[in-house]
């Protein structure tokens, strides 16, 4: 488990109403890692935030954590039904 995944999970669980429903997975790709954050449908808006500001902040934190490990990471947000 990478530091980037840990950061995404910790911050997301702190923001949502149903932290037990949060699932974070990480997969390796040629450009780096993709961290996929899955939350309950009613929490997706809370994680994305107004005009995507909260999601942008989470992406910035994850990128900084990945950089400390010498890698790149991007974040994708989805609800439990796979909607973005």
VENVENMO-V984095 format. One record per helix or strand. SS is the DSSP state (A for helix, B for strand). FROM is the first residue (numbers start at 0). LEN is the number of residues. If there is no record, write none. Layout:
SS,FROM,LEN
SS,FROM,LEN
//
This chain:
A,2,13
A,18,3
B,22,7
B,31,8
A,40,8
A,49,19
B,72,7
//
